């Protein structure tokens, strides 16, 4: 009788304090935090109060940079802040955990080398004077820019591109809209063949580019990266701009003269075809007018070539 009583007590205790069956929906509703991936990203404050405009696009990535950080030193090294993200349509927040950056980027336009905080941040080897072409080797910060790469395309935009039949060198200023982006890929469906008793690899699917009937993006360049001081007293300056379609063979659109009054924060832009001048307030800092105004009136080191019409 005593043994039977002990057995009943053990059974009762086991049923009440033992492992409980957890409802499936209750388990799915539990919050799970990952230390590696946060939406929104934790470094959103790094993007605050900054101006980011489109710089370049590759097959899988898109690069933005802050044109107000663009600077060139006496040795021809161009510095700017940038970030890149996947080039696909998704429903994520603008600054999310898939973004890399922002980071400091440097380009040696003369030597065709680049340095990035995403590659190396310590033990940077300085350039030795009077030793010829003795760039630091890979592993010390500077990396040679390979041809036909996204970085080579970015270099041509930042460091300027030259046409075969023209003496001018054009420097990227602004792109008004991005190219059509691929739709985000869905996770592949796993298939298991019971007869062969093995996993079958799903067929590789190409990214589907969003179809659009919109016109190709237009991008603007500063001819020779030259700013002309028209009036020294009033600090009125001019840029010569060219616009092209981001399409096959880059068909040219219109040339413009952008006039900036650096004292009054006003501007005017005049197409060279019709000659009809248009002007208004500068607007947002990531607009074409504001970026062009900063290129004309801002301090970018030796990046901009100053010239003067003299006289006034």
Backbone bond lengths (Angstrom), bond angles and torsions (degrees), N, CA, C in turn:
res aa  C-N    CA-C-N  psi(-1)  N-CA   C-N-CA  omega(-1)  CA-C   N-CA-C  phi
1 X - - - 1.470 - - 1.519 110.88 -
2 X 1.370 114.20 -39.71 1.464 119.05 -179.66 1.519 110.33 -66.28
3 X 1.355 116.37 -40.02 1.467 119.29 178.98 1.516 111.13 -66.07
4 X 1.325 117.56 -36.89 1.462 121.26 178.87 1.522 110.90 -64.89
5 X 1.322 117.12 -39.88 1.471 121.12 178.54 1.517 111.46 -63.81
6 X 1.330 117.53 -42.56 1.480 121.24 178.41 1.523 110.77 -63.19
7 X 1.344 116.79 -40.12 1.462 120.97 179.91 1.521 110.96 -63.77
8 X 1.333 117.99 -40.43 1.469 121.31 177.83 1.517 111.89 -64.22
9 X 1.342 116.32 -39.72 1.477 120.01 179.13 1.524 110.77 -63.95
10 X 1.334 116.25 -42.84 1.485 120.91 179.41 1.518 110.69 -62.13
11 X 1.321 117.65 -42.43 1.463 120.90 179.71 1.517 111.86 -64.92
12 X 1.337 117.02 -41.56 1.466 120.56 179.22 1.517 111.80 -64.98
13 X 1.324 117.01 -44.57 1.470 120.67 179.43 1.515 110.72 -64.11
14 X 1.339 117.66 -39.90 1.456 121.39 179.85 1.508 112.41 -64.27
15 X 1.309 117.95 -35.15 1.459 121.25 -178.62 1.520 112.41 -76.26
16 X 1.320 117.55 -23.70 1.468 119.89 -175.22 1.521 113.16 -97.30
17 X 1.343 118.21 -37.80 1.458 120.11 -176.23 1.514 112.18 -110.24
18 X 1.297 121.13 1.63 1.459 123.65 179.05 1.513 110.49 -76.70
19 X 1.338 118.28 -176.92 1.473 122.29 -179.72 1.517 111.25 -62.48
20 X 1.356 114.71 131.01 1.455 120.54 -178.47 1.524 110.25 -94.92
21 X 1.284 117.13 145.36 1.456 121.85 175.27 1.527 109.28 -73.21
22 X 1.345 116.64 125.55 1.467 121.06 -176.49 1.524 109.92 -97.65
23 X 1.312 114.64 131.95 1.452 120.02 179.05 1.526 109.82 -65.59
24 X 1.354 117.24 140.99 1.473 122.24 -176.99 1.521 111.53 -61.14
25 X 1.331 117.42 -46.62 1.462 120.90 -176.77 1.526 110.49 -65.31
26 X 1.342 117.02 -35.21 1.458 120.46 177.72 1.527 110.64 -63.22
27 X 1.336 116.09 -40.63 1.466 120.02 178.95 1.518 111.33 -66.63
28 X 1.333 117.86 -38.65 1.470 121.02 -178.95 1.515 112.15 -69.97
29 X 1.348 117.93 -26.14 1.461 121.41 -178.41 1.518 112.94 -83.84
30 X 1.324 117.57 -7.36 1.452 119.38 179.66 1.528 110.68 -69.78
31 X 1.350 117.02 138.57 1.460 122.36 179.35 1.523 109.75 -75.30
32 X 1.315 115.59 131.86 1.461 121.59 178.19 1.523 108.55 -120.50
33 X 1.302 118.00 126.04 1.453 122.71 179.77 1.522 109.67 -108.04
34 X 1.331 115.12 134.01 1.456 120.56 176.92 1.523 109.06 -106.83
35 X 1.336 118.88 131.02 1.461 120.19 179.68 1.523 113.00 -75.45
36 X 1.348 117.94 -5.67 1.462 120.40 -174.78 1.521 113.44 -107.45
37 X 1.310 119.09 -13.86 1.462 120.62 -172.21 1.524 109.36 -145.40
38 X 1.296 115.94 117.25 1.462 121.08 -177.30 1.525 109.58 -124.85
39 X 1.313 116.48 134.95 1.463 123.39 173.04 1.521 107.54 -126.07
40 X 1.343 119.25 115.06 1.471 125.82 -0.54 1.526 111.78 -74.06
41 X 1.329 115.65 167.34 1.459 120.95 -177.45 1.524 110.59 -65.31
42 X 1.327 115.78 151.58 1.463 120.64 -178.03 1.520 112.99 -74.93
43 X 1.344 117.82 -19.85 1.464 120.29 -175.75 1.526 112.61 -99.56
44 X 1.331 117.37 30.26 1.461 119.49 -179.66 1.522 111.90 -62.09
45 X 1.343 116.93 -27.03 1.467 119.18 179.70 1.526 110.86 -64.33
46 X 1.345 117.51 -23.58 1.461 120.24 178.18 1.524 111.80 -69.22
47 X 1.327 117.38 -21.45 1.455 121.14 179.95 1.530 112.20 -95.39
48 X 1.324 116.50 -11.78 1.465 120.43 -175.99 1.524 110.65 -67.03
49 X 1.325 115.12 145.18 1.472 122.49 177.24 1.520 111.78 57.92
50 X 1.319 117.02 28.33 1.459 121.31 176.18 1.523 108.49 -118.63
51 X 1.325 115.65 160.86 1.462 121.09 178.29 1.518 108.22 -115.93
52 X 1.329 117.13 120.10 1.456 121.86 -176.89 1.520 109.32 -118.60
53 X 1.319 116.24 124.49 1.461 120.18 176.47 1.517 108.63 -125.35
54 X 1.325 115.35 158.23 1.455 122.10 -177.18 1.524 110.94 -66.49
55 X 1.332 116.02 130.72 1.467 120.69 178.44 1.519 111.69 -110.42
56 X 1.324 118.35 -46.47 1.467 120.67 -176.48 1.516 110.03 -159.16
57 X 1.323 115.13 158.02 1.456 122.17 178.03 1.530 109.16 -134.14
58 X 1.317 116.14 137.81 1.454 120.92 172.86 1.521 107.94 -116.30
59 X 1.330 116.50 -169.37 1.461 119.46 -178.22 1.517 111.73 -65.28
60 X 1.346 116.60 -35.02 1.462 119.63 -173.77 1.525 114.46 -119.95
61 X 1.337 118.24 -11.95 1.472 120.36 -175.52 1.523 110.86 -132.33
62 X 1.323 114.56 160.72 1.454 121.47 174.95 1.518 107.72 -133.63
63 X 1.344 116.18 135.10 1.460 122.48 -176.93 1.524 110.40 -110.31
64 X 1.323 115.48 135.18 1.461 122.63 172.64 1.528 108.14 -118.82
65 X 1.331 116.44 150.90 1.457 119.15 176.57 1.518 109.87 -142.40
66 X 1.326 114.69 161.10 1.459 121.13 178.94 1.524 107.70 -95.64
67 X 1.338 118.67 106.09 1.471 120.59 -176.38 1.517 113.36 -65.37
68 X 1.329 116.83 -18.00 1.463 120.24 -179.39 1.523 111.58 -78.23
69 X 1.341 117.52 -11.68 1.465 121.21 177.49 1.526 112.09 -97.13
70 X 1.319 117.15 -1.91 1.465 121.79 -176.84 1.525 110.23 -65.36
71 X 1.350 115.65 125.04 1.461 119.96 -177.33 1.527 109.07 -152.56
72 X 1.313 115.13 147.81 1.463 120.87 177.40 1.518 109.44 -129.92
73 X 1.344 116.56 133.21 1.462 119.68 -179.72 1.530 110.42 -92.07
74 X 1.318 115.36 -177.67 1.460 120.94 -175.89 1.524 112.39 -66.29
75 X 1.337 117.87 -21.02 1.464 120.87 -179.72 1.517 113.05 -90.53
76 X 1.340 116.81 3.37 1.453 120.27 177.90 1.508 115.04 85.05
77 X 1.331 118.05 13.88 1.462 121.72 177.58 1.521 109.07 -88.84
78 X 1.323 116.27 119.45 1.461 122.41 -178.99 1.527 108.75 -94.16
79 X 1.331 116.11 132.15 1.458 122.55 -177.97 1.517 110.04 -120.26
80 X 1.338 116.72 139.56 1.464 120.67 174.55 1.521 108.73 -159.80
81 X 1.333 116.50 161.93 1.464 122.99 177.17 1.524 109.17 -98.61
82 X 1.320 116.74 139.65 1.462 120.46 -175.31 1.520 110.59 -148.93
83 X 1.325 115.31 169.00 1.462 121.83 168.26 1.520 107.74 -150.98
84 X 1.335 117.31 159.99 1.457 120.03 175.68 1.519 109.68 -134.32
85 X 1.319 114.52 156.18 1.461 121.54 -178.41 1.518 108.70 -145.30
86 X 1.335 118.09 165.92 1.467 120.10 178.31 1.527 111.09 -62.04
87 X 1.313 116.28 139.95 1.462 121.08 179.63 1.526 108.89 -91.58
88 X 1.314 115.12 79.92 1.457 120.89 179.18 1.516 109.23 -154.80
89 X 1.316 115.39 155.05 1.458 119.94 177.52 1.519 108.79 -81.23
90 X 1.344 115.70 130.93 1.459 119.90 176.14 1.524 108.57 -151.50
91 X 1.294 115.77 177.87 1.469 121.12 -177.05 1.526 111.81 -105.58
92 X 1.324 117.21 17.18 1.454 119.87 -179.19 1.520 111.16 -74.95
93 X 1.321 115.99 163.59 1.464 121.21 176.52 1.525 109.27 -64.83
94 X 1.348 117.71 156.78 1.470 119.93 -177.90 1.519 113.68 -53.89
95 X 1.338 117.93 -43.50 1.464 121.26 179.13 1.531 107.33 -113.33
96 X 1.322 115.24 97.37 1.462 120.46 -173.65 1.521 110.45 -123.28
97 X 1.315 115.54 -177.21 1.459 121.07 -172.99 1.518 113.72 -72.41
98 X 1.340 118.87 -7.96 1.463 120.18 177.28 1.524 111.84 -83.83
99 X 1.330 117.80 -6.87 1.457 121.85 -177.67 1.522 110.26 -84.52
100 X 1.325 116.45 139.73 1.460 122.90 175.46 1.526 108.00 -107.05
101 X 1.318 115.88 114.30 1.459 119.91 -178.56 1.510 111.47 129.65
102 X 1.312 116.29 -167.91 1.471 125.83 0.62 1.533 111.82 -73.03
103 X 1.325 115.65 151.90 1.448 120.99 -178.37 1.525 109.88 -141.68
104 X 1.320 115.66 159.57 1.466 121.44 178.65 1.529 109.29 -85.31
105 X 1.327 115.25 130.65 1.465 121.82 -179.46 1.522 109.03 -120.91
106 X 1.330 116.04 137.16 1.463 121.14 176.99 1.518 109.49 -127.00
107 X 1.340 115.22 143.77 1.457 121.15 176.93 1.517 109.79 -133.53
108 X 1.314 115.55 129.64 1.452 120.93 172.13 1.522 106.56 -94.01
109 X 1.324 115.93 97.95 1.457 120.68 -173.84 1.528 111.81 -63.84
110 X 1.325 117.30 -34.59 1.458 120.46 -177.41 1.524 111.18 -73.87
111 X 1.331 117.81 -40.50 1.455 121.42 -176.17 1.512 115.26 -95.44
112 X 1.357 118.32 -4.53 1.457 122.89 178.97 1.530 111.72 62.67
113 X 1.349 116.21 46.30 1.457 121.93 176.86 1.526 109.19 -124.83
114 X 1.332 115.65 154.99 1.459 120.77 176.75 1.520 109.48 -134.53
115 X 1.321 114.29 150.38 1.464 122.00 176.30 1.515 107.16 -131.07
116 X 1.315 117.38 138.31 1.454 120.48 -176.30 1.516 110.26 -141.18
117 X 1.325 116.41 142.90 1.466 120.87 175.09 1.522 111.70 -65.64
118 X 1.322 117.49 -19.29 1.456 119.54 178.03 1.525 111.48 -77.07
119 X 1.324 117.00 -14.07 1.465 120.67 -179.85 1.520 111.73 -101.37
120 X 1.322 116.44 -55.57 1.453 121.06 -177.66 1.527 108.95 -143.82
121 X 1.308 117.22 141.53 1.458 120.58 179.36 1.515 112.34 -127.00
122 X 1.324 117.98 -7.05 1.462 120.39 -178.43 1.521 110.63 -130.13
123 X 1.333 114.76 163.91 1.458 122.13 175.90 1.526 112.69 56.61
124 X 1.322 115.33 41.32 1.458 119.27 178.23 1.521 109.35 -73.15
125 X 1.312 116.81 128.57 1.455 121.81 -179.76 1.522 108.83 -88.98
126 X 1.326 116.36 124.74 1.454 119.66 179.80 1.517 110.06 -75.62
127 X 1.336 115.41 156.26 1.454 119.82 -179.19 1.527 110.35 -73.14
128 X 1.330 117.18 130.42 1.461 121.31 -179.75 1.519 110.24 -82.15
129 X 1.342 118.57 128.51 1.464 120.13 -178.93 1.522 111.78 -75.06
130 X 1.320 115.25 148.64 1.464 122.92 172.36 1.526 113.30 58.34
131 X 1.316 117.21 35.21 1.455 119.91 178.08 1.530 110.53 -120.56
132 X 1.287 116.55 6.70 1.452 120.07 -178.58 1.512 111.58 81.04
133 X 1.316 115.70 -152.14 1.464 121.01 -176.85 1.530 110.02 -83.61
134 X 1.316 116.11 76.18 1.468 121.29 -178.19 1.519 109.50 -116.17
135 X 1.325 114.73 60.16 1.453 118.96 179.02 1.526 110.60 -65.25
136 X 1.338 118.52 145.37 1.470 120.00 174.72 1.516 110.81 -56.63
137 X 1.307 117.20 144.39 1.453 121.50 -177.96 1.525 110.00 -81.05
138 X 1.325 115.87 168.02 1.468 120.51 177.55 1.523 110.23 -56.41
139 X 1.306 115.81 137.70 1.445 120.98 -177.60 1.508 111.86 108.66
140 X 1.327 116.88 -14.95 1.453 120.33 178.54 1.518 111.64 -108.95
141 X 1.311 117.91 3.40 1.452 120.07 176.25 1.510 113.45 123.43
142 X 1.325 118.08 -43.68 1.454 121.38 -177.79 1.523 110.56 -89.52
143 X 1.328 115.90 132.18 1.455 122.23 -178.69 1.521 108.65 -127.90
144 X 1.321 116.66 134.48 1.463 120.30 179.44 1.522 110.14 -69.09
145 X 1.312 116.41 137.37 1.465 121.39 -179.37 1.518 109.13 -83.13
146 X 1.318 116.29 116.43 1.458 121.40 -179.56 1.527 110.30 -75.97
147 X 1.338 117.43 144.79 1.469 119.53 178.82 1.520 111.62 -68.44
148 X 1.324 115.47 158.29 1.456 123.42 176.57 1.526 112.37 57.62
149 X 1.325 115.92 39.09 1.457 121.78 176.08 1.528 108.65 -123.48
150 X 1.332 115.69 168.82 1.460 119.70 177.90 1.530 110.65 -62.93
151 X 1.343 116.70 -37.64 1.456 119.54 179.45 1.523 111.08 -66.74
152 X 1.337 117.74 -34.93 1.465 120.89 176.29 1.527 110.45 -64.89
153 X 1.335 116.30 -36.63 1.467 120.19 177.26 1.521 110.38 -66.91
154 X 1.336 116.90 -42.02 1.454 120.41 177.24 1.529 110.45 -62.64
155 X 1.345 116.60 -39.02 1.456 120.16 178.90 1.527 110.85 -61.78
156 X 1.330 117.62 -41.87 1.461 120.14 -179.58 1.528 111.45 -64.40
157 X 1.327 116.91 -30.92 1.461 119.92 179.01 1.531 111.44 -76.72
158 X 1.342 116.47 -43.34 1.456 120.29 -176.21 1.527 111.51 -78.77
159 X 1.335 116.67 -41.04 1.460 121.15 -176.15 1.527 113.01 -91.10
160 X 1.325 117.19 -6.28 1.463 120.57 177.06 1.514 112.59 99.17
161 X 1.332 115.24 149.68 1.466 121.01 177.46 1.524 109.91 -128.29
162 X 1.324 115.77 141.81 1.455 121.49 -174.84 1.516 109.93 -112.90
163 X 1.327 115.97 136.67 1.453 121.59 177.42 1.528 109.70 -89.44
164 X 1.322 115.00 149.73 1.470 119.53 -177.39 1.523 111.50 -63.52
165 X 1.323 116.21 -42.92 1.466 120.37 -174.88 1.522 112.80 -97.89
166 X 1.325 117.30 21.20 1.461 120.33 -177.87 1.526 109.19 -140.65
167 X 1.318 115.68 144.83 1.462 121.11 178.94 1.524 112.24 -85.72
168 X 1.319 116.64 -11.51 1.466 120.03 -177.55 1.524 111.48 -78.65
169 X 1.332 115.53 155.34 1.462 123.15 171.68 1.520 106.94 -120.68
170 X 1.314 116.36 123.11 1.459 121.24 -176.00 1.525 111.52 -99.92
171 X 1.336 115.48 138.04 1.460 122.75 -179.08 1.516 109.22 -116.53
172 X 1.319 116.13 132.64 1.460 121.37 -175.50 1.526 111.79 -60.28
173 X 1.323 115.03 139.01 1.460 121.36 177.74 1.521 112.30 -120.25
174 X 1.353 117.04 -48.68 1.467 118.64 -170.33 1.526 109.92 -163.77
175 X 1.339 116.04 144.92 1.460 122.75 170.96 1.508 107.64 -125.37
176 X 1.316 116.62 127.81 1.466 120.11 -168.89 1.519 114.24 -78.98
177 X 1.331 118.97 -24.47 1.460 120.64 179.68 1.522 108.62 -156.98
178 X 1.352 117.15 155.78 1.469 119.40 -178.75 1.517 112.13 -81.70
179 X 1.321 115.58 166.04 1.455 121.39 172.12 1.528 109.27 -71.76
180 X 1.340 118.35 159.37 1.469 119.57 177.23 1.518 110.65 -56.06
181 X 1.326 116.84 133.33 1.460 121.97 -175.61 1.521 110.53 -97.58
182 X 1.328 116.94 145.79 1.472 119.18 175.31 1.520 110.82 -66.46
183 X 1.302 116.12 149.91 1.461 121.44 175.13 1.526 108.29 -76.98
184 X 1.333 116.62 138.87 1.463 121.06 -178.49 1.532 109.93 -56.43
185 X 1.329 115.90 134.10 1.463 121.14 -179.05 1.528 111.04 -71.86
186 X 1.319 115.84 146.26 1.461 120.92 174.76 1.530 109.34 -85.67
187 X 1.312 115.88 154.27 1.460 120.16 178.26 1.525 109.15 -64.76
188 X 1.345 117.43 134.05 1.474 119.30 -179.07 1.519 111.66 -65.11
189 X 1.325 115.83 144.18 1.462 121.81 179.75 1.529 108.85 -84.05
190 X 1.325 116.21 125.84 1.455 120.63 -179.46 1.530 110.07 -76.41
191 X 1.327 115.45 133.82 1.463 121.11 -179.50 1.526 108.51 -121.39
192 X 1.349 116.43 130.25 1.466 121.48 179.57 1.524 109.22 -117.59
193 X 1.339 115.44 121.64 1.468 121.00 178.93 1.527 108.49 -88.84
194 X 1.355 116.14 111.25 1.461 120.38 -177.18 1.527 111.97 -68.82
195 X 1.344 116.91 -33.27 1.462 119.59 -178.84 1.538 110.32 -67.79
196 X 1.347 115.16 -45.46 1.468 119.09 -179.42 1.514 111.91 -83.25
197 X 1.351 115.36 -12.43 1.466 121.74 179.44 1.535 111.44 57.08
198 X 1.339 116.12 46.31 1.475 119.98 178.05 1.516 110.19 -154.18
199 X 1.328 114.06 163.72 1.459 121.83 179.53 1.521 109.56 -80.36
200 X 1.316 117.02 134.82 1.461 121.82 178.19 1.521 108.50 -101.42
201 X 1.321 116.25 125.96 1.472 120.74 179.54 1.517 109.25 -69.01
202 X 1.341 117.56 129.91 1.469 119.39 179.31 1.524 110.55 -69.53
203 X 1.327 118.09 152.08 1.467 120.25 179.09 1.522 110.95 -64.40
204 X 1.329 115.62 142.69 1.457 121.19 -178.61 1.524 109.53 -72.29
205 X 1.324 115.13 128.54 1.460 120.44 -179.07 1.522 109.80 -106.56
206 X 1.320 115.30 133.30 1.457 120.02 176.59 1.527 109.69 -78.13
207 X 1.321 115.01 149.87 1.459 119.59 178.41 1.526 109.83 -65.13
208 X 1.302 115.93 136.34 1.456 121.29 -179.90 1.520 108.75 -90.51
209 X 1.323 116.89 119.44 1.450 120.63 179.54 1.513 109.21 -82.62
210 X 1.310 114.58 134.96 1.458 120.12 -178.21 1.522 109.98 -63.52
211 X 1.321 116.13 125.20 1.457 119.92 178.95 1.521 109.86 -76.42
212 X 1.315 115.45 138.91 1.457 119.65 -179.56 1.516 109.70 -150.56
213 X 1.304 115.69 146.73 1.460 121.96 177.18 1.523 111.38 -100.92
214 X 1.336 116.48 7.00 1.457 120.33 -178.25 1.523 110.30 -70.09
215 X 1.313 115.73 157.46 1.453 121.32 178.55 1.528 109.79 -69.31
216 X 1.327 117.48 154.74 1.474 120.07 178.09 1.529 110.39 -61.05
217 X 1.327 117.56 150.96 1.465 120.26 177.50 1.521 111.37 -60.96
218 X 1.326 115.30 150.71 1.454 121.88 175.62 1.522 108.06 -108.04
219 X 1.331 116.63 132.51 1.459 118.99 175.50 1.523 109.60 -120.22
220 X 1.314 115.04 151.51 1.460 122.96 -174.76 1.525 109.89 -117.88
221 X 1.323 116.46 141.56 1.452 121.95 179.60 1.521 109.97 -129.97
222 X 1.338 115.22 151.52 1.468 121.58 176.37 1.517 107.47 -94.29
223 X 1.318 117.26 121.71 1.458 121.53 -178.53 1.528 109.83 -69.41
224 X 1.334 115.47 121.45 1.465 123.89 179.58 1.528 113.65 60.68
225 X 1.327 117.29 9.68 1.468 121.10 -178.61 1.527 110.83 51.25
226 X 1.306 115.19 40.28 1.466 121.48 -173.05 1.525 110.50 -109.35
227 X 1.311 116.27 133.54 1.462 121.98 173.85 1.532 107.67 -116.26
228 X 1.328 115.33 128.09 1.459 121.60 -178.14 1.521 109.88 -102.67
229 X 1.316 116.93 125.93 1.463 121.81 177.29 1.522 107.73 -83.37
230 X 1.328 115.90 110.22 1.458 121.45 -177.22 1.520 111.01 -85.58
231 X 1.324 118.13 -42.26 1.466 123.35 -178.84 1.530 107.64 -134.51
232 X 1.342 117.02 111.70 1.460 121.37 -176.77 1.524 111.36 -68.43
233 X 1.329 117.65 -42.81 1.456 121.22 -176.52 1.529 111.98 -64.39
234 X 1.319 116.54 -46.06 1.467 120.70 -179.10 1.535 112.00 -88.33
235 X 1.326 116.39 -5.18 1.471 122.83 -178.70 1.528 110.89 55.27
236 X 1.327 114.91 56.87 1.461 121.62 176.41 1.523 108.25 -100.80
237 X 1.323 116.15 127.88 1.455 121.35 -174.75 1.533 110.94 -129.47
238 X 1.336 115.06 157.99 1.459 120.18 -178.40 1.529 111.26 -132.47
239 X 1.340 114.31 145.04 1.458 122.80 171.60 1.522 108.33 -120.26
240 X 1.316 116.49 143.48 1.462 121.08 169.76 1.525 108.05 -98.03
241 X 1.324 115.79 123.97 1.464 121.44 -175.73 1.524 110.73 -116.38
242 X 1.328 116.03 148.16 1.461 123.10 171.11 1.519 108.42 -123.46
243 X 1.312 116.20 144.21 1.467 120.63 178.66 1.523 109.29 -120.97
244 X 1.343 115.07 142.64 1.453 121.97 -177.87 1.524 109.22 -137.20
245 X 1.325 115.40 154.03 1.454 120.66 171.67 1.522 108.71 -84.37
246 X 1.328 116.43 135.43 1.456 120.93 177.27 1.523 107.34 -83.17
247 X 1.313 113.56 75.52 1.450 122.19 -175.05 1.520 108.35 -141.68
248 X 1.296 117.67 -176.80 1.460 120.74 178.35 1.520 110.27 -59.34
249 X 1.324 116.69 131.46 1.468 124.77 178.73 1.530 113.52 69.60
250 X 1.337 119.03 3.88 1.463 122.97 176.65 1.542 112.24 49.13
251 X 1.318 118.29 63.29 1.475 118.58 -179.22 1.532 111.67 -61.96
252 X 1.322 115.21 134.43 1.458 120.69 -177.65 1.519 110.60 -75.50
253 X 1.344 115.95 143.82 1.451 121.32 179.87 1.530 110.54 -104.21
254 X 1.314 116.71 -87.13 1.471 120.94 -173.95 1.527 109.12 -137.62
255 X 1.330 116.03 147.46 1.464 121.71 169.52 1.524 108.86 -94.91
256 X 1.335 115.47 146.59 1.460 120.96 -178.25 1.530 110.04 -131.17
257 X 1.321 115.09 159.90 1.457 122.43 165.85 1.520 107.16 -116.09
258 X 1.315 116.38 118.24 1.461 122.32 179.82 1.527 107.57 -101.62
259 X 1.318 116.43 119.89 1.467 122.27 -179.51 1.519 109.24 -110.46
260 X 1.331 116.16 125.04 1.463 121.54 -178.60 1.515 110.35 -117.67
261 X 1.332 116.29 128.09 1.465 121.76 171.85 1.524 106.63 -96.13
262 X 1.330 116.37 98.86 1.456 121.08 -172.33 1.523 112.75 -66.84
263 X 1.333 118.11 -24.51 1.468 120.46 -179.45 1.523 111.83 -78.64
264 X 1.320 116.56 -40.82 1.471 119.98 -175.37 1.525 113.06 -97.07
265 X 1.347 117.87 2.09 1.463 121.82 -178.39 1.527 112.48 54.06
266 X 1.322 115.83 44.92 1.462 121.33 178.31 1.527 108.90 -127.54
267 X 1.321 115.08 164.17 1.455 118.88 -177.70 1.520 110.19 -150.80
268 X 1.327 115.61 168.01 1.458 123.13 170.15 1.526 107.70 -146.85
269 X 1.329 115.72 148.78 1.458 120.57 178.86 1.520 108.13 -130.94
270 X 1.343 115.37 129.76 1.459 121.00 -173.47 1.516 110.30 -123.29
271 X 1.337 119.01 114.66 1.468 120.61 174.45 1.521 110.43 -66.07
272 X 1.331 117.04 141.86 1.459 120.42 -177.16 1.525 112.78 -81.33
273 X 1.341 117.76 -4.69 1.465 120.46 178.29 1.521 110.33 -89.38
274 X 1.314 116.94 -60.86 1.467 120.55 -177.06 1.510 112.49 -86.19
275 X 1.339 116.39 -29.90 1.457 119.39 -178.59 1.511 113.41 78.65
276 X 1.338 118.47 7.03 1.459 121.21 179.94 1.525 109.60 -79.85
277 X 1.314 115.69 116.54 1.454 120.97 -177.36 1.523 110.15 -81.69
278 X 1.332 115.60 140.30 1.460 120.39 175.00 1.515 108.29 -131.77
279 X 1.325 115.79 144.53 1.461 120.57 -179.96 1.522 109.01 -155.84
280 X 1.326 114.80 156.07 1.463 121.57 176.82 1.512 107.61 -168.88
281 X 1.329 115.74 -172.25 1.462 119.34 177.58 1.526 109.75 -65.15
282 X 1.318 116.24 155.08 1.466 120.87 -176.34 1.525 112.68 -61.88
283 X 1.319 117.46 -37.53 1.457 120.09 179.07 1.513 112.30 78.64
284 X 1.333 115.81 -155.50 1.464 121.73 -175.16 1.525 110.58 -64.08
285 X 1.344 115.86 152.25 1.458 120.77 -176.59 1.521 112.55 -69.94
286 X 1.336 117.74 -17.22 1.456 119.61 178.13 1.530 112.61 -98.41
287 X 1.346 117.29 15.43 1.456 121.53 177.99 1.531 109.94 -86.63
288 X 1.322 116.23 162.22 1.462 121.10 178.95 1.524 111.48 -58.54
289 X 1.331 117.70 -45.47 1.460 121.15 -177.38 1.524 111.40 -63.25
290 X 1.341 117.00 -43.44 1.461 120.32 -177.75 1.528 111.24 -67.84
291 X 1.340 117.04 -39.63 1.465 120.27 178.99 1.523 110.75 -67.61
292 X 1.341 117.25 -41.10 1.468 120.71 177.77 1.525 110.59 -66.01
293 X 1.330 116.94 -38.66 1.466 120.82 178.60 1.524 110.52 -62.58
294 X 1.333 116.19 -42.69 1.463 119.76 179.01 1.521 111.67 -66.29
295 X 1.350 116.88 -36.69 1.466 119.89 178.41 1.531 110.43 -64.79
296 X 1.334 116.39 -33.51 1.471 120.20 -178.95 1.523 112.02 -81.63
297 X 1.332 117.35 -40.75 1.472 120.87 -171.96 1.523 113.57 -106.74
298 X 1.332 118.80 -16.87 1.454 121.13 -176.94 1.516 112.81 -77.20
299 X 1.321 115.03 170.33 1.464 121.89 179.50 1.525 108.53 -99.53
300 X 1.326 117.00 108.04 1.462 122.78 -178.78 1.523 111.45 -119.91
301 X 1.311 117.06 28.36 1.450 120.21 -179.13 1.516 110.67 66.37
302 X 1.331 116.26 -131.88 1.468 120.09 -179.76 1.533 111.16 -96.70
303 X 1.343 116.37 13.24 1.461 119.81 -178.09 1.523 111.29 -63.48
304 X 1.324 116.85 -40.62 1.460 121.15 178.97 1.514 110.43 -94.36
305 X 1.337 116.22 137.24 1.463 122.00 178.87 1.523 108.12 -94.19
306 X 1.311 116.80 116.84 1.469 122.24 -178.16 1.513 110.66 -86.41
307 X 1.321 115.75 135.97 1.466 121.82 172.45 1.516 107.46 -137.60
308 X 1.286 117.36 167.17 1.472 120.94 -176.67 1.507 109.94 -139.49
309 X 1.343 114.91 139.83 1.452 120.29 173.15 1.513 111.70 -80.65
310 X 1.384 114.10 -8.95 1.476 120.00 176.96 1.508 112.15 69.54
311 X 1.281 114.11 -177.05 1.461 119.71 176.18 1.498 112.39 87.70
312 X 1.357 117.47 -79.60 1.448 119.53 -166.63 1.509 112.14 -90.01
